[in-house]
Amino acid sequence: MKGDLRRWALAAAATLMLAAGAMSGAYGKTFKWANAGDVSSMDPYYRNETFLLAFMENIYEPLVRRDRNLGLEPALAVKWGQTSPTTWFFDLRPGVKFHDGTPFTADDVVFSLERANSGGSNMKSYFTSVKEVRKVNDLRVEVETKYPDPLLASKWASNILIMSRAWAEKNNAAVAADATKNEENFASRHAMGTGPFMLRERKAGEKTVLAPNPHWWDEEVHNLTEVIFMPVPNPATRVAALRSGDIDMIYEVPPQDVESLARDPNIKVIEGPEIRVVFLGFDQERDELVASNVKGRNPFKDRRVREAIYRSIDVNAIIRVVMRGHAYPAALLVTPGINGYVEALNKRPPLLKPEEAKKLLADAGYPDGFEVRLDCPNDRYVNDEKICQAVVSMLARIGIKVNLAAQTRSLFFARLVRKPDNSPGDVSFFLLAWSPSITYDVHNVFEALLHTPDRQTGKGAFNMGGYSNKALDQLIDRIEQETDKAKRDAMIVEATKIYTEDFAYVPLHQQAVIWAARKNIALFQPADNRFPLRFVVVK
């Protein structure tokens, strides 16, 4: 096995070197970068996943985008606001064209918003408040909401990307493909946006090639003539390719390589705290787990079981050993810098001794522990599989046998996501991470991860384990519409206490953003871990 892996790594490195040599001579300012996993689709509504959205925002554009400080700024909309508590308007940028030369109008916006809220789209949770989207004229769209939604523009900023209606309809892609069914359509492997880069070549699992849009409406900061993205799953291969100059940048740096890369005179490491929390979740919805030896009942429905697990996981040890110090312990599902972060509640309860945790399990009816599968990606978050391996070891001490199922992000998310009928995915215990980069407000976490899943409203769309607390649901709904800051802040504290005292999830740590690039590469690293290619300069 080790020999096979080594031969694969060497072969992959050789392929990268040959490709890089050929490309650098042919195209001038070519920028080559790599990540552990591939972009799962070219359809911006296929998955509500940071890496997919961040990549696709280089091709497609939102109405409103985030600036360097994560504030809102105009993109395809030059002006937006509310004419009433339940009516938003977006005035569109004139003269914009899609990559094929067709003009951008309100018809494309109405089509895109409706497409994002229907079919197999994974973006429906952004439309829970929306009642109607209507065209006023070619350069104005109005959105009527069911109730006051002061965060609507923030929700859509950099997340709801605008597609060409004519292109989608012409290519039978007017409806988004369903990721839960592994569906594809023309938009899965092709793209037609208004953004700074155009899709020139797509070979899923191998490489994706972009070219600059010569007719982009905004000022160009980059000097790129070609961008080549390659998924390279093996960490050693990625690092070796960066060191040799065969690639220019690594989007995800293995923590164990940070120090050695920082000492390399030809490489710079860019690091900062990310607004993302890595956590464990439980299936608390089914009466019997799909991947456990417990029959006829669900141990995760018992708060004592969740507490025993939570307080048996040594987060500081994971940060020290697995993350090599490049993470920050978390007790909440949001981080500093997010509106609604309650610092006083970001304190983990003390660890339990194994016998104390076993007593909690016995009191819950599991004196001999139990067995369960832990689903985990191995190419999505920094050291994700190693984190899960550490959890397996820690829970073994209290009599819980955890069978680790580590898999690529595409397989993981296909198994994890809720099904079209709103039933939970085929997981019992899972690792996930969340960044509220939709609104930069805690309500995003409340609505997406903690609200009882509701197919009609779209709330709880990413509450994969079906956690449900009616009192919390009511608070979340009130927070969404409350405009009085003092009242809203008090409700946020109350809601935070509910989910933390209930051990709804097991927050582990705040992930660090760690990139590495050749010294001749200038780029910008936002705290939301997006990668805007429009700021990249090859010197």
Beta strands, then each sheet from edge to edge (+ up, - down):
strand 1: 30-35
strand 2: 61-62
strand 3: 64-66
strand 4: 72-74
strand 5: 77-84
strand 6: 87-92
strand 7: 130-137
strand 8: 140-145
strand 9: 161-162
strand 10: 197-203
strand 11: 207-212
strand 12: 226-231
strand 13: 249-250
strand 14: 267-282
strand 15: 327-329
strand 16: 370-377
strand 17: 400-407
strand 18: 429-434
strand 19: 506-518
strand 20: 521-522
strand 21: 537-538
sheet 1: 10+ 11- 12+ 1+ 13+ 19- 14+ 18- 16- 17-
sheet 2: 10+ 11- 12+ 1+ 13+ 19- 15+
sheet 3: 2+ 9-
sheet 4: 3+ 4-
sheet 5: 5+ 6- 8+ 7-
sheet 6: 20+ 21-
end
